[in-house]
Amino acid sequence: MMRHTSRSVEALVEQFAKLPTIGRKTAQRLASYVLKMPREEVALLAKALLDAKDKVRECSICFNITDADPCPICSSTRRDRSMICVVEESNDVLAIERTNEYNGLYHVLGGAISPLDGIGPDELKVRELVSRLVGQSDTPADRVAEPSQSQQTAVTEIILAMNPNVEGDTTSYYLSQLLAPFNIRVTRIARGLPIGGDLEYADEATLSRAFEGRLSL
């Protein structure tokens, strides 16, 4: 039995309900909103969805999402090419770019190492990161495991911007060990108390990280 008198509305609700974090009630509200939108706006929404599906691809260098390959960041002459910030997902690039504090390049892994979920280094863009450092795109597996210290590269620092959780810590440790033979500075973004936060509400792990990452004044 249909939950709506309209098959079209029911189909729209079902599609919205397939999206992450969207429940049945939220899907119904979205469908109701779409029905009230002018047809021109609905057409623009539909076009945006199709364009995103048809035109968006991964940058062949950093694996961020882009319409053009290479992406605007990798092709820009204004970026500091001596630094590569390694992140888990493309959304992390957007978050860092909003700060206007970083002007280097990026590398999107496509996730984090999680043995429980069956995700290891081979499922991520780890090999491609090493290839960027050795200056070639077809790095053999043995050279990925033990990169030559004599390899020359313009990159002087790798910044690991992993999420502050077990998977992020595991990924950061793995990458730090893998990149050690390159004699390139490997850093990780600091973690601690949020701006405007109160000490009494901070958990022990966050306070510990704040003390470990303390700075001289």
C-alpha positions as CSV (number, residue, x, y, z in Angstrom):
1,M,0.0,0.0,0.0
2,M,1.3,3.5,-0.9
3,R,2.1,5.9,1.8
4,H,1.2,8.8,-0.5
5,T,-1.7,9.4,-2.8
6,S,0.9,10.3,-5.5
7,R,3.2,7.7,-6.9
8,S,5.6,10.5,-8.0
9,V,5.8,12.0,-4.5
10,E,6.4,8.5,-3.0
11,A,9.2,7.8,-5.5
12,L,10.8,11.2,-4.6
13,V,10.5,10.4,-0.9
14,E,12.1,7.0,-1.4
15,Q,15.1,8.6,-3.3
16,F,15.7,11.2,-0.6
17,A,15.5,8.5,2.1
18,K,18.4,6.7,0.5
19,L,20.7,9.6,1.3
20,P,23.0,9.4,4.4
21,T,21.4,10.8,7.7
22,I,18.1,11.4,5.9
23,G,15.2,9.6,7.6
24,R,11.7,9.1,6.4
25,K,10.3,12.2,7.9
26,T,13.1,14.4,6.7
27,A,12.7,12.9,3.2
28,Q,9.0,13.8,3.3
29,R,9.8,17.4,4.2
30,L,12.3,17.6,1.4
31,A,9.9,16.2,-1.1
32,S,7.2,18.7,0.1
33,Y,9.7,21.6,-0.3
34,V,10.6,20.5,-3.8
35,L,6.9,20.5,-4.7
36,K,6.7,24.2,-3.7
37,M,9.8,25.2,-5.6
38,P,9.4,26.9,-9.0
39,R,9.9,24.5,-11.9
40,E,13.0,26.5,-13.0
41,E,14.7,25.9,-9.7
42,V,13.8,22.2,-9.8
43,A,15.4,22.0,-13.2
44,L,18.5,23.7,-11.9
45,L,18.7,21.2,-9.0
46,A,18.3,18.3,-11.4
47,K,21.0,19.7,-13.7
48,A,23.3,20.2,-10.8
49,L,22.9,16.6,-9.7
50,L,23.5,15.2,-13.2
51,D,26.5,17.5,-13.8
52,A,28.0,16.4,-10.5
53,K,27.6,12.8,-11.5
54,D,28.8,13.2,-15.1
55,K,31.5,15.8,-14.9
56,V,33.2,15.4,-11.5
57,R,36.3,13.2,-11.5
58,E,39.4,12.6,-9.4
59,C,42.5,14.7,-10.0
60,S,45.1,12.4,-11.4
61,I,47.8,14.0,-9.2
62,C,46.2,14.7,-5.8
63,F,42.9,12.7,-6.2
64,N,40.8,15.5,-5.0
65,I,37.4,15.9,-6.8
66,T,37.5,18.2,-9.7
67,D,35.9,19.1,-13.0
68,A,39.2,19.5,-14.8
69,D,42.3,17.3,-14.6
70,P,44.6,18.4,-13.1
71,C,42.6,20.2,-10.5
72,P,42.9,24.0,-10.0
73,I,45.1,23.5,-6.9
74,C,47.6,21.2,-8.6
75,S,47.8,23.4,-11.7
76,S,48.1,26.7,-9.8
77,T,51.4,28.5,-10.1
78,R,50.7,30.3,-6.8
79,R,50.7,27.3,-4.5
80,D,53.8,26.3,-2.5
81,R,54.9,23.1,-4.2
82,S,57.3,22.2,-1.4
83,M,54.5,21.1,0.9
84,I,52.0,18.3,0.5
85,C,49.1,18.0,3.0
86,V,47.8,14.5,3.2
87,V,44.1,14.2,4.1
88,E,41.6,11.3,4.2
89,E,38.8,12.7,2.1
90,S,38.1,15.5,-0.3
91,N,35.9,17.3,2.2
92,D,39.0,17.7,4.4
93,V,40.6,19.8,1.6
94,L,37.6,22.2,1.7
95,A,37.8,22.5,5.4
96,I,41.5,23.4,5.3
97,E,41.1,25.8,2.4
98,R,38.5,27.7,4.4
99,T,41.1,28.6,7.0
100,N,43.2,30.5,4.4
101,E,46.3,29.3,6.4
102,Y,47.7,26.8,4.0
103,N,49.0,27.4,0.5
104,G,50.6,24.2,-0.4
105,L,49.4,21.1,-2.3
106,Y,47.3,18.2,-1.2
107,H,47.0,14.4,-1.4
108,V,43.7,12.7,-0.8
109,L,44.1,9.1,0.5
110,G,40.4,8.2,0.0
111,G,40.0,7.0,3.6
112,A,42.1,5.8,6.6
113,I,43.7,2.4,7.5
114,S,41.1,0.4,9.3
115,P,41.9,-3.4,9.6
116,L,38.4,-4.1,11.1
117,D,36.8,-2.7,8.0
118,G,39.2,-4.5,5.7
119,I,40.9,-1.2,4.7
120,G,44.7,-1.4,4.4
121,P,47.3,0.7,2.6
122,D,46.6,-1.0,-0.7
123,E,43.0,0.3,-0.6
124,L,44.2,3.9,-0.2
125,K,46.2,6.2,-2.4
126,V,49.4,5.5,-0.5
127,R,51.4,4.2,-3.4
128,E,50.5,7.3,-5.5
129,L,51.8,9.5,-2.7
130,V,55.1,7.8,-2.7
131,S,55.2,8.1,-6.5
132,R,54.8,11.9,-6.2
133,L,57.9,12.0,-4.0
134,V,60.1,9.8,-6.3
135,G,59.0,11.7,-9.3
136,Q,57.4,9.0,-11.4
137,S,53.9,7.5,-11.7
138,D,54.8,3.8,-12.0
139,T,56.8,3.2,-8.8
140,P,57.4,-0.6,-8.3
141,A,56.0,-2.2,-5.1
142,D,59.5,-2.9,-3.8
143,R,60.5,0.8,-4.1
144,V,57.3,1.8,-2.3
145,A,58.3,-0.3,0.6
146,E,61.9,0.8,0.7
147,P,62.3,4.2,-1.2
148,S,65.8,5.2,-2.2
149,Q,67.3,7.9,0.0
150,S,69.1,9.3,-3.1
151,Q,65.8,10.3,-4.8
152,Q,65.6,14.0,-5.3
153,T,62.3,15.9,-4.8
154,A,61.1,19.4,-4.5
155,V,58.9,18.5,-1.6
156,T,60.4,19.4,1.7
157,E,57.5,18.7,4.1
158,I,54.6,16.3,4.3
159,I,51.8,17.4,6.6
160,L,49.6,14.6,7.9
161,A,46.1,16.0,8.6
162,M,44.3,12.8,9.6
163,N,41.2,12.7,11.8
164,P,41.9,12.5,15.6
165,N,40.8,8.9,16.0
166,V,42.3,5.4,16.1
167,E,42.2,5.0,12.3
168,G,43.8,8.5,11.8
169,D,46.5,7.7,14.3
170,T,47.2,4.3,12.6
171,T,47.4,5.9,9.2
172,S,49.7,8.7,10.4
173,Y,52.0,6.3,12.1
174,Y,52.2,4.1,9.0
175,L,52.9,7.0,6.7
176,S,55.5,8.5,9.0
177,Q,57.4,5.1,9.0
178,L,57.0,4.7,5.2
179,L,58.2,8.2,4.4
180,A,61.2,8.2,6.9
181,P,63.8,7.0,4.3
182,F,63.0,10.0,2.1
183,N,64.6,12.4,4.6
184,I,61.6,14.7,4.2
185,R,60.1,16.6,7.2
186,V,56.9,14.8,8.2
187,T,54.6,16.7,10.5
188,R,51.1,16.3,11.9
189,I,48.6,19.1,12.6
190,A,48.3,20.0,16.3
191,R,45.4,18.8,18.4
192,G,44.1,20.3,21.6
193,L,41.4,22.5,23.1
194,P,38.9,24.2,20.7
195,I,38.7,28.0,20.7
196,G,36.1,29.1,23.3
197,G,36.1,25.7,25.1
198,D,36.3,25.2,28.8
199,L,38.9,23.0,30.5
200,E,36.3,21.4,32.8
201,Y,34.4,20.0,29.8
202,A,37.4,18.6,27.9
203,D,38.1,14.9,28.0
204,E,41.4,13.4,29.2
205,A,42.6,12.6,25.7
206,T,42.1,16.1,24.4
207,L,43.8,17.6,27.4
208,S,46.7,15.2,27.0
209,R,47.1,16.2,23.4
210,A,47.0,19.9,24.3
211,F,49.8,19.5,26.8
212,E,51.9,17.4,24.3
213,G,51.4,20.1,21.7
214,R,52.1,23.1,23.9
215,L,54.1,26.0,22.4
216,S,56.7,28.4,23.8
217,L,55.6,32.0,24.4
